[in-house]
Amino acid sequence: MASTGFPDQQLHGFRLRVWFCGFVVLGLFGTLATRFYFLQVVQHDHYQTLAENNRMSIVPVVPNRGLILDRSGIVLANNFSAYTLEITPSKVASVDETIDALATLIDITPRDRRRFKKLREESHRLERLPIKNRLSEAEVARFAANRFRFPGVDINAKLFRNYPQGLTASHVVGYIGRINDKDLENLEARDKLSNYRGSDHLGKIGVEEAHEAELHGQTGFEQVEIDASGRAVRVLSRDEPVAGNNLVLSLDLKLQQITEKAFGKYRGALVAIDPNNGEILALVSQPGYDPNLFVDGIDQISWDDYNNSPDKPLTNRALRGVYPPGSTIKPFMALAGLYYGKRTPATTIFDPGYFVLSGSSHHYRCWRSGGHGSVDLKKSIVISCDTYYYGLANELGIDKINEFLGKFSFGQKTGIDVEDEISGNLPSRAWKQKRFKQVWYPGETVITGIGQGYTLVTPLQLAQATAILANQGNTVKPHLVKAIQNSRTGETTLITYPTERPFDFKPEDIALVREAMVAVTQPGGTAARAAAGAEYAFGGKTGTAQVVGMKQGERYDEKKIDERNRDHALFIAFAPADHPTIALGMVIENGGHGGSTAAPIARQVFDYYLLGKVPASQIEEASDEEEHD
Amino acid sequence: MIRRLLARVFAPLDMGLLAPMLLLIGCGLTVLFSAAGEDGGKVLDQVRNLAIAITLMWAISLVPTQYLIQVALPVYVVGVVLLIGVALFGEVSHGARRWLNIGVTRIQPSELMKIAMPLMLAWYFHRREANIRLWDFLIAAVLLAVPMLLIVKQPDLGTGLLIASSGFYVLFLAGLSWKILVSLAVLAGAGMFPAWSLMHDYQRQRILTLLDPAQDPLGAGYHTIQSTIALGSGGISGKGWMNGTQTHLDFLPERTTDFIFAVYGEEFGLIGNIILLTLYFALIVRGMMIAYGAGNLFGRLLAGSLTLTFFTYAFVNMGMVSGILPVVGVPLPLVSYGGTALVTILLGLGILMGIHSQKKLVQT
């Protein structure tokens, strides 16, 4: 770079460059002028047709949303076409007066008004909002005749989402809802806004939300001619939308229905998995809700009913309910004892009815006050001996327990293919330090051994852990979507997940624990009554989780305790015993003992899944609902 | 006495700039009335904006160039500090962080940078006048890059590039060697190929949409499709004032601001467009003459950069509306509705007038 030391030379260089810039400006303005000439003279006729004689408009064409089917093809979510009456609030003088006037022509219920009010509060887009969906033919005709009286009010044919099963499997399917401001931001951030031009809805929860990308499809568009008043006259060209793909779930709807009915009045959750491939056969969370109410905006009263109910019908307990696992943790603890060499199948301990840590006087009591006497590993599971597991947990230490139980997906997300699963908690020293700024006490390890204390699991985790056991220690990610049907080609793509083996379990260890779990359902075991008369053998483990703490020496008396403070009943099971094809985990809230309330429901699940037997109480629909005690 | 004072006060108002400027403003108000749907309120608003902006223009034209030299560095530093403030505490609006709340009001520091950038770089080269070396261009490039990157990160790619171009004009006019310019251009061209292969599909799609808006008629391409229809249907003589169908049937988005030129072109046709181009050209030529004859290096560089920046706005806006440039948020100078951009543009013209009048003072 030469120094431009002489001002004159510098000035000269500058002026040359100004001249240069002047020519560039002239050239670029010339380009613009050429472009204007091209548009306004050469192609004028073309644009003239588009704009002046036939005014063109580009209208998005919303794709049909994919269907959701159960494993045998029964419809869980579909679409139907109906007329909807829509108001554009910005184009009417008074919304209330307009609605009053419309009410003289069309039946507008107080619920419609409430829903419309809520929609208006939530929506900041300048858009049409539905005041009434699913107009009858007569109503359409009456409005059409009076249309001139209602500027800013239109009738549109629209596709509506419908959930024909109603409450059944509502927590699995979820629902779609109107796109709100936050959804818009999310769509914009993911660069998907233009595909949602024209769409009013998207999946909000459940499979509808998690598989939105498959279900929505690709928006098409039409170039239409419109007249001066904006009404479409003729379609000039059309880019067809691509309908969303259909989802085939692994869910067995009939099994789901039977299970939900078997719960009766109880709250709780049950997840049933095919252990060989991770397919979820039933996923129950009771109570459920009616997803149809959410599709076009739920009205305030129905929303409050759901939201304020102490039964929490909107919470998916299978994925988001956390419970202490109680005694259902024992088969996994036993396996840990064998794995780390702390127990052999033959090792026996003496149970005097309590366990004492050396150097302490605290009695950790077994559920049976007199104790079980001499107990080996198999017996410890069959009779659910607490003392055996207090000692075992103490010998293993919290670090090994944490590591081992983690392999069974306890305390971590299973990776199920819907959103919002929570991980529960598997306590460790590090966790307690972080959470409470305290060291871990040996006594806390002792109660962890019987599934009490800080351990919290979801019903899905219980089911998954049982499935791993039933599949010889192999894991497959639990999932709801079994296949995707391409809407155009009809081609079905199966969704499968690889089998993994997180730990090198010894087959004979697993065989022993499973054998003990089968004995649980036979005479002498804690679930013997529920299994009586079954045409197949199955394995299980009962559990009970305290809702309120008991003082030392105090006795639990179910009858004296408020219903909501009763213990939760838990049960895990797999069937048939030899080559399991179904594994389940379940919790009955405030159900008391696992053997008496939970296990009979599991039996009904197995009876239907393995034998096709519908419970007697459900065949005679007219008869009173049986109480499960 | 009074007459001399008046003469002094009005002296900077250069007719060569003022005449095309007022004619352009007149065009702007006329088309705004039509674009706003015969809404006189918007026109009155714009007249108020104009009153403020013209007063500021006149005031700054009275400021001695010497004083501008003194404030260049502080103004630039304040601008950069405010931009950093935006990055840290800025308010998000429409997905971008551009505004800074300073208690009384919200400000948009990138707007200040449009003046501060040429001011700063002109000051820098003016100081190094006797001995400008390659090293100085590197320093200038850094001074240019810092605020540009801060603005691009907001994200506001359009404004960032425009401010970068205003700085680049100073570098170019200060004598950045052709060899370097050509190598930079070649490098940029060569860099495109690996960049393309590294891009995600959706990023490529975005670029393809810029090149061919018809690919995404519901999204990014919508504006361009509608504005070219407006221009094309205008024909040679236009549909006449307030008769633009595209405009009056609500097809044109942003028709009072960034896309007002489409309304103009639809209603006044090719003839109107050529008149508008001529007015812009006249104003730009006058600005370049001022740069050509300015009394010192600071004045030359500043005047040249401000003029070329003005040109860039006009060219980019008309190019985007007519579909030969990608859609970036750039208003049409002196015509689009909006106060902030108007103030910035007129401040620039005021500085030009000041540079010119002080050269006259020196000569007389």
Interface residues (C-beta under 8 A of the other chain):
Chain A: M1 A2 S3 T4 G5 P7 Q10 G13 F14 R15 R17 V18 C21 G22 V25 L26 L28 F29 T31 L32 A33 R35 F36 Y37 L39 Q40 V41 Q43 H44 H46 Y47 Q48 L50 A51 E52 R55 M56 S57 I58 P60 E185 E188 A189 D191 L193 S194 R197 G198 T219 F221 Q223 A228 G230
Chain B: G95 E129 A130 N131 I132 R133 L134 F137 Y169 F172 L173 A174 G175 S177 I180 Y202 D216 P217 L218 G219 A220 Y222 I225 T228 I229 A230 L231 G232 S233 G234 G235 I236 K239 T245 Q246 L249 F251 G265 E266 G269 L270 N273 I274 L277 Y280 F281 I284 V285 M288 A291 Y292 L297 R300 G304 L308 F311 F315 M318 G319 S322 G323 I324
